[in-house]
Amino acid sequence: MGLSIQDICTNVRLRLGDPRSQAPNDQAVLNAVCSQVRALLRFRRITGNPWNLNDVIINVVPNQDTYTINQPDFGSPLAVLSYNPSAPLWIPRLIKIYEPQNLFLDLPPLPQSIAANAYIPWDGTWSTAQRVAFYWRDNQAYVQFWPMPLMASGYQCRYLQNADGVNQASLSSSPLPSEDDDLVELRAATSLLPISDWQAPESPEGVRYNAEKRRDLATTLANDEREARALFEAQMRQPTGPRIYRRFDPSVC
């Protein structure tokens, strides 16, 4: 992993040429660093390189199809699998993810009890779900299964972690790989230029010096940021093999 959040904040001040202690203050530096870290995490998600992922096990009970997801770092679901690692014949089965409004589209005309029993799978579990949908309500994540489970079972959900978790991270944590630290530092330093001072602004000389310093740094930081951004974008890999691009497929019932 890369530098800690505290180390990145220190480096931002160095890239700014060691400005006055309160211009910018520590809180402003920390806010700028966290903002840029979140931006890079979100960028990775849309480039096919979702390295910040996690798993949660969802245990279902009979006659309940909707469950809350209480993982504080839950972001975007990637895949749902049937899950029963204690069964010697367990074979992971991928559950199709649908948009919530399409969860019941083109369903076979089966009563609830028959539907659940009709899909007792071959995968060594009692996970009968054929479809699953995720949605948010009042800042809470939910997952809904079809058909209604009539037996207790488990599902493994792999998801992208929420970038907002950076705000709750400790100052000693490393939010990014080391090769991404430079881009965060450069972008944070650039965003802090308007509130940075090196001399007391009470005198005309101080005002002129600070203005010239900002102009000089704006040029050098912009050049360095372009090079760091090009390297960051170049390392985005393109995965091969099957990918889940759509959550809704009208040809599949």
Helices and strands as residue ranges (DSSP letters): H 5-15, H 26-45, E 53-60, E 66-69, E 74-83, E 94-98, G 100-102, H 112-118, E 131-137, E 140-146, E 153-161, G 163-168, G 178-180, H 181-192, G 193-195, H 204-234
